[in-house]
Amino acid sequence: MPSTRGPLNAFLDLDDIPVASAPSGPLAGLTLAVKDIFDVAGYRTGCGNPQKFEEALPAIATAPAVQALLDAGARFVGKTQTDELAFSLMGLNAHFPSPVNPAAPSRITGGSSSGSASAVASGLADIATGSDTGGSIRAPASFCGLIGLRATHGRISLDGAMPLAPSFDTFGWFARDMASYEKVGAVLLGEDAHRHDLKRPLALNVLDALMLGQKEADAYRDMIRPVASVTGAPKTAEPLSHSIDDLYWCFRTLQGYEAWQSHGAWISASGSALGPFVKERFEHGATSGADAVQRETQRREAFRGELAALLGEDGVLVLPTVPGAAPLKKAPIEDLQNWRERALRLLCLSGLSGFPQVTLPLGSVDGAPFGLSLMGPRNSDRQLMALAARILAAWRKG
């Protein structure tokens, strides 16, 4: 069984196997950490579960998206810890000590891309791969003061990666600065199919109301200022026809169902010891019947159409990434679960629609990072990053 190495518990302690990268390229000089759901040639892919690791054979090829980064000159520095089977948002794996959040050590790092976020936030890696099914790029980025994009669904290859819920799974990455982030985006995304400027900022009251309290609302209002200086103040849109609770349960039902389809046979046959809460989420997915899946699939399609109409060709939705700063490590489990459910009500919109969302480290609460997000139309990923770069520049100028 692998363990973690280093005081931050970000990296897995694995045998050092040489991984070649190009001697030059747009990512030359940048170090790369890889979440342990992606194959790297010569390494076993453990997916955050010791039994999975023991059963795995060394990968014979590197996941294409990771290989593209190596071919662009990035230098591999190790595989990072992930929440068990990538089915968590808190960065707490029952089998490993938790990665440290360098930006707020008393608070959780967030998952499931926990080790990758910790590695980048601490400067142990310049960039790190992750995945985002329900928020596993956006939440850790917000918690750790990083930039994180949930790409348009299906735009970046997930070959050579462990699936969780395939209609939600996306490739993602972390960086501390926008210049590095955009370099990676250019390598992985190519040119945007979406050609219209994102110049019409929008807000939804139901999302703004999900913040934890007044401190968070005040911090978010401060974050809106650099956005407004670039795009103008967000205009409050008419409420969606679907309640946020209905969308949350739509996401939970479909994600859980797909997760069980991906891993249920192995869980049932192996008798694997899953950690608490992860086990319960898989068990919940096993109860989703065909009627519920069909009903929620129809709801998802209707919501996607409604959000596409709201954004049009030039709209960008401005929203808090999560309800506030990362929860404290010492918070009771019940509080963490309640926090997670509130966060997923914010995070599920991008997953259900498949539209890109980027989180920016613009704010803080009690000295801990708190991110603001921008969501754009399908395939507007690089335009969204370019807008984010302008907003970050305005924020730095004050």
C-alpha positions in Angstrom: 0.0 0.0 0.0 1.4 3.4 -0.9 1.8 6.1 1.7 2.3 9.9 1.4 5.7 11.7 1.4 6.6 15.1 2.6 5.1 17.1 5.4 2.1 18.3 3.3 0.9 14.8 2.4 0.4 16.0 -1.2 2.5 13.4 -3.0 2.3 9.6 -2.9 5.5 7.9 -1.8 6.1 5.7 -4.9 9.2 4.3 -6.5 10.9 6.9 -8.7 10.3 5.9 -12.3 11.8 8.1 -15.0 9.1 9.9 -17.0 10.4 11.6 -20.2 9.4 15.1 -21.3 10.3 17.2 -24.3 13.5 19.3 -23.7 11.7 22.4 -25.0 8.2 23.7 -25.6 5.6 26.1 -24.2 5.7 24.5 -20.8 9.4 24.1 -20.5 10.6 25.1 -17.0 7.3 24.2 -15.4 7.0 21.2 -13.0 4.0 18.9 -13.2 2.2 16.8 -10.6 -0.4 14.3 -11.6 -3.5 13.2 -9.7 -3.5 9.5 -9.1 -6.5 8.7 -11.3 -4.5 9.4 -14.5 -2.2 6.8 -15.9 1.5 7.6 -16.1 3.6 4.9 -17.9 5.4 2.7 -15.4 3.2 3.7 -12.4 0.2 1.9 -11.0 -2.9 4.0 -10.8 -4.3 3.7 -7.3 -7.3 6.0 -7.4 -7.1 6.7 -3.7 -7.8 3.2 -2.7 -5.2 0.7 -1.4 -6.9 -2.3 -2.9 -7.2 -0.7 -6.3 -3.5 0.1 -6.1 -2.6 -3.5 -5.2 -4.7 -4.9 -8.0 -3.4 -2.5 -10.7 -0.7 -3.3 -13.1 1.8 -0.6 -14.1 0.4 1.6 -16.9 1.9 0.9 -20.3 1.0 4.3 -21.6 0.5 7.8 -20.1 -3.0 9.4 -20.3 -3.1 11.5 -23.5 -3.8 14.8 -21.8 -0.9 14.3 -19.4 1.3 13.2 -22.3 0.4 16.4 -24.1 1.8 18.4 -21.1 5.0 16.3 -21.1 5.4 16.8 -24.9 5.0 20.5 -24.3 8.0 20.5 -22.0 6.5 20.1 -18.5 8.7 18.0 -16.1 6.9 15.3 -14.1 7.6 15.5 -10.3 5.2 12.9 -8.9 1.7 11.5 -8.4 -0.6 13.3 -6.0 -3.1 12.0 -3.5 -6.8 11.9 -4.4 -9.9 11.3 -2.4 -11.1 7.7 -2.6 -12.2 6.8 -6.2 -12.5 10.6 -6.6 -15.9 10.6 -4.9 -15.6 13.4 -2.4 -15.3 17.1 -2.1 -13.5 17.5 1.2 -10.0 16.1 0.6 -10.4 13.6 3.4 -9.3 10.0 2.5 -9.8 7.3 5.2 -6.6 5.6 4.0 -4.2 8.5 4.0 -3.3 11.5 6.1 -5.0 14.6 4.7 -3.0 17.0 2.4 -2.3 20.3 4.0 -3.8 23.5 2.7 -0.8 25.8 2.6 -3.0 28.9 2.3 -4.9 28.1 5.4 -3.3 25.2 7.4 -6.2 24.9 9.9 -8.6 24.3 7.1 -9.2 21.4 4.7 -7.7 21.3 1.2 -10.7 20.1 -0.5 -11.1 17.1 -2.9 -11.0 15.0 -4.7 -8.0 16.7 -6.3 -6.6 17.4 -2.8 -3.0 16.5 -3.3 -2.7 18.4 -6.6 -4.1 21.6 -5.0 -1.8 21.2 -2.0 1.3 20.7 -4.2 0.6 23.8 -6.4 -0.4 26.0 -3.5 2.8 25.1 -1.6 5.0 25.6 -4.7 6.0 22.0 -4.9 4.7 21.9 -8.4 4.0 24.8 -10.9 1.0 23.0 -12.4 -0.9 19.9 -11.4 -3.6 17.8 -13.1 -7.0 17.1 -11.5 -10.5 16.2 -12.4 -13.8 17.8 -11.8 -17.0 15.8 -11.7 -18.9 17.6 -9.0 -16.4 20.4 -8.1 -13.0 18.7 -7.6 -11.1 21.4 -9.4 -13.2 24.5 -8.5 -13.6 23.8 -4.7 -9.9 23.0 -4.0 -8.8 26.0 -6.1 -11.1 28.2 -4.1 -9.9 26.7 -0.8 -6.2 27.0 -1.6 -6.1 30.4 -3.4 -5.6 28.9 -6.9 -6.9 29.3 -10.4 -9.0 26.3 -11.6 -11.1 25.7 -14.7 -13.7 23.1 -15.1 -13.5 22.7 -18.9 -16.3 22.3 -21.3 -17.4 18.6 -20.9 -15.7 16.4 -23.4 -13.3 19.0 -24.7 -10.2 17.4 -23.2 -9.5 13.7 -23.4 -10.1 11.5 -20.4 -8.6 8.4 -21.9 -6.3 6.8 -19.5 -8.2 8.2 -16.5 -10.4 6.4 -13.9 -14.0 7.3 -14.7 -16.4 8.3 -11.9 -19.5 9.6 -13.6 -18.7 9.9 -17.3 -21.3 12.4 -18.3 -19.9 14.8 -15.6 -16.2 13.9 -15.6 -13.8 16.6 -16.9 -10.1 17.1 -17.0 -8.7 20.1 -15.1 -5.5 21.6 -13.7 -4.3 24.1 -11.1 -1.8 26.9 -11.2 -0.9 29.9 -9.1 -0.6 32.5 -11.9 -2.7 33.1 -15.0 0.2 33.1 -17.4 1.0 29.5 -16.6 -2.6 28.6 -16.6 -3.2 30.0 -20.1 -0.1 28.2 -21.4 -1.6 24.9 -20.3 -4.9 25.9 -21.8 -3.3 26.6 -25.1 -1.7 23.1 -25.2 -4.9 21.2 -24.1 -7.7 23.1 -25.6 -6.6 24.4 -29.0 -8.8 27.2 -30.4 -12.3 28.0 -29.1 -15.2 27.0 -31.3 -17.1 29.8 -29.6 -16.2 33.1 -31.3 -18.1 35.8 -29.5 -16.8 38.1 -26.8 -18.0 37.5 -23.3 -19.2 41.0 -22.4 -22.6 40.6 -20.7 -22.1 39.7 -17.0 -25.1 38.1 -15.3 -26.0 37.1 -11.7 -28.6 34.9 -10.1 -30.0 35.8 -6.7 -30.5 32.2 -5.8 -26.8 31.5 -6.1 -25.7 34.6 -4.2 -28.0 33.6 -1.4 -26.1 30.3 -0.8 -23.2 32.0 0.9 -22.7 31.0 4.6 -23.2 34.5 6.2 -22.6 38.2 6.2 -18.8 37.9 6.2 -18.9 35.8 3.0 -21.5 38.2 1.4 -19.2 41.2 2.2 -16.2 39.4 0.8 -18.1 38.4 -2.4 -19.3 42.0 -2.9 -15.6 43.1 -2.7 -14.7 40.5 -5.3 -17.4 41.8 -7.7 -15.6 45.2 -7.9 -12.7 44.1 -10.2 -15.2 42.1 -12.3 -17.4 45.2 -12.7 -14.3 47.3 -13.5 -13.7 45.1 -16.6 -17.2 44.0 -17.7 -19.6 46.4 -15.9 -21.7 45.3 -13.0 -23.5 42.0 -13.4 -27.1 42.3 -14.2 -29.5 40.2 -12.1 -31.2 37.7 -14.4 -34.7 36.3 -14.0 -34.9 33.2 -11.8 -34.5 29.8 -13.4 -37.6 27.7 -13.8 -35.8 24.9 -11.9 -35.3 25.3 -8.2 -31.7 25.0 -6.9 -32.8 22.1 -4.7 -34.2 20.3 -7.7 -31.0 20.8 -9.7 -29.0 19.6 -6.7 -31.0 16.4 -6.5 -30.8 16.0 -10.3 -27.0 16.1 -10.0 -26.9 13.8 -7.1 -29.2 11.2 -8.7 -27.4 11.1 -12.0 -23.9 11.3 -10.6 -24.6 8.5 -8.1 -26.2 6.3 -10.7 -23.2 6.7 -13.1 -20.7 6.2 -10.3 -22.3 2.9 -9.4 -22.3 1.8 -13.0 -18.6 2.6 -13.1 -17.6 0.9 -9.8 -20.5 -1.0 -8.4 -19.4 -4.4 -9.8 -15.9 -4.0 -8.4 -17.2 -2.8 -5.0 -19.7 -5.8 -4.9 -17.2 -8.4 -6.0 -14.1 -7.2 -4.1 -15.6 -6.6 -0.7 -13.4 -3.5 -0.7 -13.2 -1.4 2.5 -14.4 2.0 1.4 -14.1 4.9 3.8 -17.2 6.3 5.5 -19.4 8.6 3.4 -17.7 7.4 0.2 -19.3 4.0 0.8 -22.7 5.7 1.5 -22.5 7.7 -1.7 -21.9 4.6 -3.8 -24.8 2.8 -2.0 -27.0 5.8 -2.7 -26.1 5.5 -6.4 -27.1 1.8 -6.4 -30.7 2.7 -5.4 -31.3 5.0 -8.4 -33.9 3.4 -10.6 -34.5 3.7 -14.3 -37.6 6.0 -13.8 -35.6 8.4 -11.6 -32.7 8.5 -14.0 -35.0 9.2 -17.0 -36.8 11.9 -15.1 -33.6 13.6 -14.0 -32.0 13.3 -17.4 -35.0 15.2 -18.9 -34.7 17.8 -16.2 -31.0 18.1 -17.0 -31.6 18.6 -20.7 -34.2 21.3 -20.0 -31.9 23.1 -17.6 -29.0 23.0 -20.1 -31.3 24.6 -22.7 -32.5 27.2 -20.3 -28.9 28.1 -19.2 -27.7 28.2 -22.8 -30.5 30.6 -23.7 -29.7 32.8 -20.7 -26.0 33.0 -21.6 -26.6 33.3 -25.3 -23.4 34.0 -27.3 -21.9 36.8 -25.1 -23.1 36.1 -21.5 -21.0 35.2 -18.5 -22.5 34.1 -15.2 -20.8 35.5 -12.2 -21.2 33.5 -9.0 -19.4 32.5 -5.8 -17.4 29.3 -6.4 -18.4 27.8 -3.0 -20.3 29.2 0.0 -17.2 30.6 1.8 -13.7 29.7 2.9 -12.7 26.1 3.4 -14.2 24.5 6.4 -12.0 24.0 9.5 -10.3 20.6 9.9 -11.8 20.4 13.4 -15.4 20.9 12.2 -17.8 18.1 13.1 -18.5 15.6 10.3 -22.1 16.8 10.3 -21.0 20.3 9.6 -18.7 19.2 6.8 -21.6 17.3 5.2 -23.9 20.3 5.5 -21.2 22.5 4.0 -20.8 20.0 1.1 -24.5 19.9 0.3 -24.6 23.7 0.2 -21.5 23.9 -2.0 -22.9 21.3 -4.5 -25.9 23.6 -5.1 -23.4 26.1 -6.5 -21.1 23.7 -8.2 -23.8 21.5 -9.9 -24.7 24.0 -12.6 -21.6 23.6 -14.6 -21.7 19.8 -14.2 -25.3 19.6 -15.3 -24.9 21.9 -18.3 -21.4 20.9 -19.4 -20.4 24.5 -19.7 -17.0 25.8 -18.6 -16.4 27.5 -15.3 -13.2 29.2 -13.9 -12.6 30.1 -10.3 -10.3 33.0 -9.4 -8.6 33.7 -6.1 -10.0 37.2 -5.5 -11.2 37.1 -2.0 -10.8 35.9 1.6 -12.8 35.3 4.7 -11.0 35.3 8.1 -7.7 35.2 6.3 -8.5 32.1 4.2 -9.0 32.1 0.4 -12.5 32.4 -1.1 -13.0 32.3 -4.9 -15.3 33.9 -7.4 -16.4 32.1 -10.6 -17.2 32.9 -14.2 -19.3 30.5 -16.3 -19.5 30.9 -20.0 -21.2 29.2 -23.0 -20.1 25.8 -24.3 -16.6 25.9 -25.8 -15.8 29.4 -24.6 -13.0 28.1 -22.3 -10.1 30.1 -23.6 -12.1 33.3 -23.9 -13.2 32.7 -20.3 -9.6 32.4 -19.2 -8.7 35.6 -21.2 -11.5 37.4 -19.4 -10.3 36.0 -16.1 -6.8 37.3 -16.8 -8.1 40.8 -17.3 -10.1 40.6 -14.1 -7.1 39.3 -12.1 -5.0 42.2 -13.5 -7.6 44.7 -12.5 -7.8 43.1 -9.0 -4.0 43.4 -8.6 -4.1 47.1 -9.5 -6.7 47.6 -6.7 
